[in-house]
């Protein structure tokens, strides 16, 4: 059972599980991995509500891994970390199986994306991120992936090499530089302990209501050094990155200690994310949403850009490369 059978009637029926009646107005939201819809709900008293329903891609997550995501959200909310919790039914369940597809519903959260955060926003974000990391560190072991050279490096590299999507003239150079990068990343990450973190904590996954942030999209929670969430929130040129990290960590350390030495593994984490993301794109290259969002995937230009990016990372990780 796949996404092609997610007809409106089926979406409305699931949205109505938590009360009210779907008006028929709905909107498909931008989502590359799952299918997410905003559904308008009318209650008997005339009150209108917008509800977000999410259908998880079949085969990617097990029930246990998604339940771990929901438990993390519940624990974050209990610790006053601003997140959007899934809606529970009368029995307290938040995860459901709709004809073979796991699904959940969430209240619609209003907010805006911010591309340029000021000091006050970064410090506030840092304090909340520290709380989030405290929650992750305190949780018992969860069935979630660990970010390491195997999962984010060797596995996607092997898939890309075996997929037939890589041009023959690119393959030997890509394999050589990627292997060198992965080996360097493995050595860099070896001393650093991992804990449960957001994992995909870029600015597109933080909504702002006034000056208050709300963390969203916890699909990719995983075990990694806490600096994984720090570097993803603080992009820009090197000078800008340094300033942003300093301001964000000023807030972070008001709540939780941070090991500044872990900033030395940022380029290793960035490199593994590049390889992992390239592998994910190739795996999903026939998906209509991917074709629309990333039309160059699999083209000669795509592979040249991947090569150039890896060579640049190789020089950062090992200047003698």
C-alpha positions in Angstrom: 0.0 0.0 0.0 1.6 3.3 -1.1 1.0 7.0 -1.2 -0.8 6.8 -4.5 -4.0 5.6 -2.7 -4.1 8.5 -0.3 -7.3 9.9 -1.8 -9.0 12.9 -0.1 -11.8 10.8 1.4 -9.2 8.7 3.2 -7.3 11.8 4.4 -10.6 13.3 5.7 -11.7 10.1 7.5 -8.4 10.0 9.5 -8.6 13.7 10.3 -12.1 13.2 11.7 -10.9 10.5 14.1 -10.2 13.1 16.7 -13.6 14.9 16.6 -15.3 17.2 14.2 -16.2 16.9 10.5 -13.9 17.7 7.6 -15.3 20.5 5.5 -13.6 19.3 2.3 -11.0 22.1 2.4 -7.5 20.7 2.6 -4.0 21.6 1.5 -1.0 19.3 0.7 2.1 20.7 2.5 5.7 20.5 1.4 7.1 17.2 2.5 9.6 15.1 0.6 9.7 12.0 2.7 6.1 11.7 4.1 2.8 13.0 3.0 1.4 15.8 5.1 -1.9 17.6 4.8 -3.7 20.5 6.4 -7.4 19.7 6.9 -10.1 22.1 7.9 -12.4 20.6 10.6 -15.8 22.0 11.7 -17.1 21.1 15.2 -20.8 20.8 16.2 -20.6 24.2 18.0 -19.5 25.9 14.7 -15.9 26.2 15.8 -13.4 25.8 13.0 -10.1 24.1 13.4 -7.2 23.3 11.1 -5.5 19.9 11.8 -2.3 18.6 10.3 -2.4 14.9 9.3 0.8 13.1 8.6 1.3 9.8 6.7 4.7 8.2 7.2 6.4 6.7 4.2 5.8 3.0 4.2 8.9 0.9 4.8 11.1 3.6 6.2 10.1 3.6 9.9 8.9 0.8 12.1 6.1 1.4 14.6 8.7 1.4 17.4 10.9 4.1 15.8 7.9 6.4 15.3 6.6 5.7 18.8 10.1 6.8 20.0 9.7 10.1 18.2 6.3 10.7 19.8 7.7 9.8 23.2 10.5 12.3 22.7 8.0 15.0 21.8 5.9 14.2 24.9 9.0 14.3 27.1 10.1 17.6 25.5 6.7 19.2 26.2 6.8 18.0 29.8 10.2 19.8 30.1 8.7 23.0 28.7 10.5 22.7 25.4 8.4 24.3 22.7 7.3 21.5 20.3 4.1 20.4 18.6 2.8 17.1 20.2 0.7 14.6 18.2 -3.0 14.5 19.1 -4.1 11.6 21.2 -7.4 9.7 20.8 -9.6 8.8 23.8 -7.4 5.9 24.7 -4.2 8.0 24.6 -2.8 6.7 21.4 -1.0 9.0 19.0 0.1 6.6 16.3 -2.3 4.7 14.0 -2.2 2.3 11.1 -4.3 3.3 8.2 -4.3 0.3 5.7 -0.6 -0.3 6.2 0.5 3.3 6.5 1.5 4.7 9.9 -0.1 8.1 10.5 -0.6 10.8 13.2 -2.3 14.1 13.6 -1.0 17.4 15.0 -2.6 20.7 15.9 -1.8 23.4 13.3 1.0 25.6 14.7 1.1 29.1 13.4 4.5 30.7 13.0 7.1 32.1 10.6 10.5 31.1 9.4 13.4 33.4 10.2 16.4 33.5 8.0 18.5 35.9 10.0 18.3 35.6 13.8 19.5 38.3 16.1 21.4 37.8 19.3 18.3 37.7 21.5 16.7 35.1 19.3 19.9 33.0 19.2 20.3 33.1 22.9 16.7 32.1 23.5 17.0 29.3 20.9 20.1 28.1 22.7 18.4 27.9 26.0 15.5 25.8 24.6 17.9 23.6 22.6 19.8 22.9 25.9 16.5 21.8 27.4 15.9 19.6 24.4 19.3 18.0 24.8 18.7 17.5 28.5 15.6 15.5 27.6 17.5 13.4 25.0 20.3 12.7 27.5 17.8 11.5 30.2 15.7 9.2 28.0 16.2 5.4 28.2 17.7 3.8 25.0 15.4 4.3 22.0 15.3 2.3 18.7 16.7 5.2 16.7 19.7 5.4 14.3 23.2 6.5 15.4 25.0 9.0 13.2 28.3 7.5 12.5 30.6 6.7 9.6 28.7 3.4 8.9 25.2 4.7 8.8 25.8 8.1 7.2 28.8 7.2 5.2 29.5 3.7 4.1 25.9 2.6 3.8 24.8 5.4 1.4 28.1 5.2 -0.5 27.5 1.5 -1.1 24.0 2.1 -2.2 25.0 4.8 -4.7 27.8 2.6 -6.1 25.4 -0.3 -6.6 22.4 1.8 -7.8 23.6 2.2 -11.4 22.9 5.9 -11.1 26.5 7.0 -11.0 28.2 7.7 -14.4 31.1 5.3 -15.1 33.6 8.2 -15.4 32.6 9.6 -12.0 32.5 6.4 -10.0 36.2 5.8 -9.3 36.8 9.4 -8.3 33.7 9.6 -6.2 34.5 6.2 -4.5 38.1 7.3 -3.7 37.3 10.7 -2.3 34.2 9.5 -0.4 36.1 6.6 1.2 38.9 8.9 2.3 36.4 11.4 3.8 34.5 8.6 5.6 37.6 7.2 7.1 38.6 10.6 8.3 35.2 11.2 9.8 35.3 7.8 11.6 38.5 8.8 13.3 37.2 12.3 14.2 34.0 11.1 15.7 35.4 8.1 17.6 36.1 9.9 20.9 32.8 11.7 21.1 29.8 10.3 23.0 26.3 10.4 21.4 22.9 11.1 22.8 19.4 11.5 21.4 19.2 14.8 19.5 16.9 16.5 17.0 19.2 15.5 14.2 17.8 17.8 11.5 17.8 21.0 13.4 18.2 23.6 10.7 16.3 27.0 10.7 13.6 25.6 8.4 12.6 23.3 11.3 12.1 26.2 13.8 9.0 28.3 13.7 8.8 31.7 15.4 5.8 33.1 17.2 6.9 36.6 18.1 10.2 36.0 19.8 9.4 32.4 20.9 10.8 29.5 18.8 9.0 26.2 18.2 10.9 23.1 17.1 9.2 21.0 14.5 9.8 17.9 12.3 11.3 15.3 14.6 11.3 12.5 12.0 15.1 12.3 12.1 15.8 12.2 15.8 19.0 10.1 16.3 22.0 9.5 18.4 24.8 12.0 17.8 27.1 14.4 19.6 25.0 17.4 20.7 27.1 19.7 18.4 25.1 18.1 15.5 22.2 20.4 16.3 24.4 23.4 17.0 26.2 23.5 13.6 23.0 22.9 11.6 21.4 26.0 13.3 24.4 28.3 12.6 25.1 28.5 8.9 26.8 31.2 6.8 30.4 32.1 6.1 33.0 31.2 8.7 32.9 34.5 10.5 29.1 34.4 10.6 29.1 30.8 11.8 31.5 31.7 14.6 29.3 34.7 15.7 26.1 32.7 15.6 27.5 29.8 17.5 28.9 32.0 20.2 25.6 33.8 20.7 23.5 30.6 20.6 25.9 28.8 23.0 25.8 31.8 25.4 22.1 30.9 25.9 22.8 27.1 25.8 25.3 27.3 28.6 22.8 29.1 30.9 21.0 25.7 31.0 23.5 23.0 30.1 27.3 22.6 29.8 28.7 22.4 26.2 32.0 20.8 25.3 33.5 23.4 23.0 36.1 20.9 21.8 33.3 19.2 19.9 33.3 22.1 17.4 36.3 20.4 15.9 34.1 17.6 14.5 31.6 19.9 12.7 33.3 19.4 9.3 33.2 15.6 9.9 29.4 15.8 10.7 28.9 18.1 7.7 30.7 15.6 5.4 28.7 12.6 6.5 25.5 14.6 6.1 26.5 15.4 2.5 27.1 11.8 1.6 23.9 10.6 3.4 21.8 13.3 1.7 23.2 12.4 -1.8 22.4 8.7 -1.1 18.9 9.7 0.0 18.3 11.7 -3.1 19.4 8.9 -5.3 17.2 6.4 -3.5 14.2 8.7 -3.9 15.1 9.9 -7.4 12.0 8.4 -9.1 9.6 10.1 -6.5 7.6 12.9 -8.0 8.2 15.2 -5.1 12.0 14.7 -5.4 11.9 15.3 -9.1 10.1 18.6 -8.6 12.3 19.8 -5.7 15.6 18.5 -7.1 15.4 18.3 -10.9 19.2 17.8 -11.3 19.4 14.6 -9.2 21.3 11.9 -11.1 22.5 14.3 -13.9 26.1 14.9 -14.8 25.9 18.3 -13.1 24.6 16.7 -9.9 27.6 14.3 -9.7 30.1 17.0 -10.5 28.7 19.1 -7.7 28.8 16.2 -5.3 32.5 15.5 -6.3 33.5 19.2 -5.8 31.8 19.3 -2.4 33.5 16.1 -1.3 36.9 17.3 -2.4 36.4 20.6 -0.5 35.5 18.6 2.6 38.4 16.3 2.2 40.8 19.2 2.2 39.2 20.5 5.5 39.4 17.1 7.1 42.9 16.3 5.8 44.8 19.2 4.3 47.4 16.8 2.8 44.7 15.1 0.6 
